[in-house]
Amino acid sequence: MAFNTNKSEYSLQTTQTNLTSILKSYQPTEREKAKSTVINRVRFEMPKQKGLVFAVKEVEESQNYAAIDEFVAFLTDNFLHDHEFLNIFHDALSLCNQLTAKYTPLVEALLALSWNKRSTEVVKAYSEFCLDILVAHNNYLSFAVRKLISLWIPSEPNKETSLNSEISNELQVVHQLLEKILNAIPMAFDAILDAIESLFPYYKRSSYISYIHNLLKLLEYKPIFTEYIIQLLMEKLAILDVNAPRHEIEDLESDDDNEESEAGEIYNEVIPRHEKAKKEEQSMNHPIAKTLDISMLAVFNFLKKRSSSESSEKETLSDSLKFLQILIKAFDAVILPIHNTHHVQFLIFYYCSLKQTLSQVFLASLWNKVANPNCPALIRQASVGYLSSFLARSAFIHINIIKLYLKEMCDWCQQYIKGSELSRSNVSLKSNLVFYSVCQAIFYIIAFRSRDLTVDKKSILFLQSLQLTALVTSTYNPLRVCLPAVATAFAGVTRAYQLAYCHAILERNARRKLATIYANDTATPEEILDTFFPFDPYLLKVSGQRISPIYLQYQASDAEERSSHSLTPESIKASDRKRGHPETLGDHDVDDFLPDDKRQKLIDTKVDQPRHLS
């Protein structure tokens, strides 16, 4: 019995010993104590008694790398005081020519040390060593540049995005060193480009904004990077833009507005006026839209600074045009092929507003793509969208420019119709995508800018010279594929000023669609242009303050408002009830340029339609 007890005790003890040897745990205080013991074991012995010079001498004379390995471990594991830092870098500077590729771990450990938050003497010592070692041995260039660029990313993430675009002193010294490197080593250009792109933060990180500020700072002293960085910025801002859809921003902002309206009367009575203004300028509720908002403001400030009156002597109109060509090139490569971005395209919208000539160059670039038959159809269609939306929304565009492009587009359409009559081509949307897009652009511009285009008799005579009747009554029947809200608004303007009679065509198109749908068991989808207006209202609050003064909201002409023709219940037929027709559109489906009274009538008509049918 005693034997068994001892045996069982022996077995139990053996089991415990095996487990504790594998799963032995430390208290946090014990773990930190053990770590500090290991660090302190090498803390002062080698650097103070032997130093960097001794370690390099050992390698050169006896190929003994033990001292170098110990020194590298010391640099990696310990925090250096300023006097230690200065002593080490003084020795390193004297050994620059000897620190060839075999000393890569040592040089990389020296370059990786934190330096930009230290004293002026330390900053100077590090900068001198970094510059000398890169001039002497360019194999360290890529590593050094990556370390410098990585300092643009804050080590401590800040959840609150700042509107302050000033670069701190800690980053100013980094930019000064980068400038010295670029001046001394021409091949550093490619290394910096690679580092900038590979280290760009993830779009959900708070360091995104700080990185953009530093990129723009780089352009101030090295404009040679302009073309590359502008395109890179457009790519990164486009990523933010597509990840902050318009409907998500509107939903979050509308929820916020509803909360404010519930306490509106109390707020108006109690809260002072200056606090109301402050509340109106609050940041976006959508987190990605908030990052996009501040990033767009940073780029707007950069564009404004380039064209400010202070720099007008240095930057001539020729320089502005050169920079615009860079913007257009980036726009063509990044923005134009992307469907339905909402805000990033306002970069070129804003820059064009700074000088009248810039707008004309941008519009000419778009029209050249539209008129070029060798350009892909989707790019031509997108160019038409940007052209029409730019002309409609730009408060800084002279009316003569609008008339010029209306004339160009109408002439192009008339030539297209004449050419097709000879060849007897089909009238499908797919085969004539560009033509229908240009027609809708004409209708959209006339409807949107009707107040300016009908201001006097001369302007009305101009509209009559466009031969709009021949366009809408052609065999192509462009009104059948236009966005219903655009066709309806255009029809109202043309009837108000007796330019063309479109309502009979709209009603005939509606009857044909009804017959097409119900002639078979399955519903056939109607042909409607897949259209978006790229310069629709700008939703970002902070950067939007730069857009508001140059942005045009829709205002219907007096004659059009008096007519109120296209949205009356009497003009709506039961046979027109189908997806996409104006009377079946919800409030969110109605195009922004419709006036408020017409928008409400449109929604009311939708609600009251069954009553009229009965």
C-alpha positions, -999 to +999 in steps of 0.1 A: +000+000+000+028+023+008+045+014-024+014+022-044+010+055-026+046+064-033+042+053-069+012+073-073+028+103-057+059+098-079+037+097-110+018+128-100+050+147-093+064+136-127+034+148-145+035+182-128+072+186-136+066+179-173+038+204-175+055+232-157+086+228-178+066+234-210+039+259-198+059+278-173+043+313-169+058+346-158+042+375-142+045+408-162+068+423-137+091+392-138+091+393-176+101+430-177+128+423-151+143+394-171+142+416-203+160+445-186+186+421-171+195+409-206+196+444-220+217+457-191+242+429-195+254+446-227+245+481-218+278+498-213+305+473-216+313+473-253+304+508-266+323+527-239+353+505-236+357+494-273+335+515-295+327+515-332+362+522-343+375+491-325+347+469-340+355+480-376+393+476-369+386+440-358+369+432-391+395+448-412+425+432-395+413+398-384+379+393-401+363+391-366+327+401-369+318+394-332+324+430-321+303+444-350+275+420-341+276+431-305+276+467-315+246+462-338+227+444-310+236+473-287+222+499-312+190+478-317+182+471-281+191+503-263+180+539-261+209+562-268+213+595-249+222+625-270+259+624-259+262+587-268+244+593-301+269+621-310+299+600-301+288+571-322+279+592-352+312+611-349+330+578-352+307+566-380+313+598-400+351+593-399+346+557-411+322+564-440+346+553-468+353+520-450+317+510-444+312+490-476+285+464-483+299+439-457+289+464-430+253+465-441+238+454-407+258+481-390+249+509-414+212+499-414+212+499-376+227+534-376+202+547-402+172+532-384+179+551-351+153+577-341+169+612-347+144+638-358+129+644-324+163+651-307+185+681-303+198+702-331+233+687-327+220+652-331+199+661-361+230+677-377+252+647-369+227+622-384+221+643-415+259+646-422+265+609-417+234+599-438+244+622-467+281+611-466+274+574-465+249+576-494+273+595-515+301+571-508+280+539-510+248+541-530+238+505-521+224+520-489+202+545-508+170+525-509+170+516-472+179+552-461+151+567-483+125+543-470+135+551-434+131+589-441+098+585-459+084+563-431+089+592-407+060+609-425+037+583-409+031+592-372+042+566-348+013+573-325-020+572-345-043+602-340-080+594-343-088+631-347-080+643-382-065+678-382-072+706-405-038+720-399-016+716-429+016+730-414+045+706-413+060+701-378+096+709-370+103+671-366+092+666-403+108+698-416+143+683-408+133+652-427+124+672-458+156+692-455+176+660-455+156+646-485+163+678-504+200+675-497+200+638-508+182+647-541+206+675-548+236+653-542+224+620-557+203+622-589+195+585-588+177+590-555+147+602-576+136+566-584+143+554-549+120+580-535+092+573-560+093+536-550+093+544-513+064+569-516+042+544-533+050+513-513+047+532-479+014+549-487-009+542-457-041+522-460-070+544-467-087+537-434-056+547-414-056+581-397-020+587-410-035+590-445-039+628-441-004+634-427+011+615-456-007+637-481+005+668-464+041+656-467+036+647-503+025+682-511+054+696-491+078+676-512+064+693-543+072+727-529+109+721-530+111+694-557+085+702-584+102+675-606+079+650-587+047+669-597+035+647-625+040+615-606+026+627-572-005+644-587-014+611-605-007+591-573-028+615-552-057+612-577-055+574-575-055+574-537-083+600-534-103+580-559-100+550-536-114+571-507-142+585-530-155+551-542-155+538-506-176+567-495-207+564-517-230+593-521-260+574-507-241+565-475-230+601-469-265+614-475-280+588-451-256+596-423-260+634-428-298+631-430-299+612-398-279+640-382-302+666-397-333+648-383-318+648-348-312+686-351-347+693-364-363+676-334-347+702-311-347+730-337-368+755-318-349+750-286-316+752-304-326+785-321-336+801-289-308+790-266-276+785-288-257+817-297-252+825-334-215+819-334-221+784-320-246+777-347-220+786-374-195+764-356-220+735-356-226+739-394-189+736-400-186+703-382-169+674-399-185+646-418-202+617-400-190+592-425-154+582-414-140+577-449-158+609-462-142+628-433-107+617-444-115+625-480-129+659-469-097+670-452-075+655-479-094+674-506-090+706-486-052+700-484-050+697-522-073+727-528-049+747-506-020+735-527-037+744-559-047+778-546-011+785-534+002+777-569-020+803-585-021+829-557-013+866-564+018+863-543+034+838-567+019+854-599+053+870-608+070+836-607+043+815-622+032+829-655+002+818-675+024+794-693+034+777-660-003+774-651-011+757-685+018+733-680+004+723-646-031+720-661-017+696-686-003+675-657-038+675-641-055+666-674-031+637-679-038+624-644-075+630-650-075+610-682-055+581-667-073+578-633-107+597-631-122+595-666-122+556-668-139+553-634-177+554-634-196+575-608-170+591-586-184+620-566-157+644-554-122+638-566-130+653-600-136+686-583-098+690-581-096+700-617-130+718-615-115+740-587-082+746-605-099+757-637-119+782-617-087+801-608-081+814-643-105+816-672-081+803-698-077+770-679-114+762-683-112+765-721-082+742-723-099+715-702-131+718-722-112+715-755-095+684-741-128+668-734-144+678-767-114+664-787-120+630-771-157+632-779-151+640-816-123+615-820-138+583-836-107+563-827-113+569-789-132+541-771-169+547-770-171+545-732-143+571-728-162+594-753-194+589-734-177+598-701-161+628-717-195+640-728-208+637-693-179+657-679-182+683-706-220+689-700-218+688-663-188+712-662-207+737-685-239+734-664-224+737-630-195+762-635-204+796-622-172+810-636-178+800-672-188+828-696-220+823-714-202+826-748-182+795-740-215+776-733-230+788-766-198+778-784-200+742-772-237+740-777-231+750-813-203+725-817-224+696-803-255+705-824-234+707-856-218+674-848-252+658-842-266+672-875-236+658-894-240+625-877-277+623-887-269+633-923-241+606-925-264+579-911-292+587-936-268+578-964-257+546-948-291+536-933-275+525-901-297+512-872-308+534-844-301+512-814-285+527-783-255+504-783-246+513-819-250+550-814-239+554-778-219+586-783-245+603-804-272+597-778-248+609-751-241+641-770-279+647-775-286+643-738-257+667-730-274+693-753-307+688-736-292+689-701-272+721-707-302+739-722-325+728-694-299+737-666-287+770-680-321+781-695-321+813-674-288+824-689-296+811-724-329+830-726-319+863-710-326+883-741-340+880-777-305+875-791-300+845-769-333+830-779-324+835-816-292+816-809-312+787-795-334+787-825-304+785-848-294+752-832-322+733-851-334+715-821-366+704-838-346+686-865-326+669-837-355+656-816-377+646-846-349+626-864-352+589-869-329+584-839-355+599-816-329+608-789-356+617-763-365+580-760-332+570-744-325+602-724-329+603-686-366+610-681-359+640-658-336+656-684-361+650-712-389+664-692-370+696-682-358+701-717-393+697-731-405+724-707-378+749-718-384+743-755-422+747-752-419+778-731-398+795-757-412+777-788-379+761-797-393+726-803-424+706-794-412+675-775-443+665-755-460+647-784-427+627-789-425+619-752-460+606-751-455+586-783-423+571-768-442+562-737-470+543-757-444+524-777-426+513-745-459+501-731-467+481-762-432+466-762-435+455-726-469+439-726-468+423-760-449+394-745-450+375-713-417+388-701-410+425-697-383+439-720-360+464-704-362+498-720-332+515-734-321+543-711-286+559-712-264+548-683-257+584-673-242+602-644-234+639-639-199+641-624-203+676-610-235+670-591-237+687-556-205+685-535-214+668-502-181+673-482-185+701-456-151+715-449-136+714-484-170+722-499-165+758-487-140+762-515-165+748-541-197+768-530-186+802-544-178+788-579-207+763-581-240+769-598-273+756-584-303+751-607-327+781-613-355+777-638-363+806-661-395+826-654-413+814-684-405+777-676-418+782-640-450+798-653-457+769-677-453+740-652-462+719-682-446+686-680-455+676-645-493+682-644-515+652-638-534+659-670-503+654-692-495+620-676-511+590-693-518+557-677-499+540-705-467+558-693-466+540-660-433+522-662-399+521-645-378+552-653-407+574-664-409+608-645-441+601-627-428+569-611-396+584-598-390+588-561-375+619-546-340+603-547-344+595-584-352+630-596-322+649-610-309+677-589-315+705-614-352+703-611-367+732-591-383+723-557-419+730-567-415+707-597-397+680-577-426+680-552-452+679-580-434+650-594-435+630-562-472+640-556-481+628-591-465+595-583-486+591-551-518+604-567-515+584-600-539+555-590-566+581-582-563+595-617-565+561-633-597+553-614 
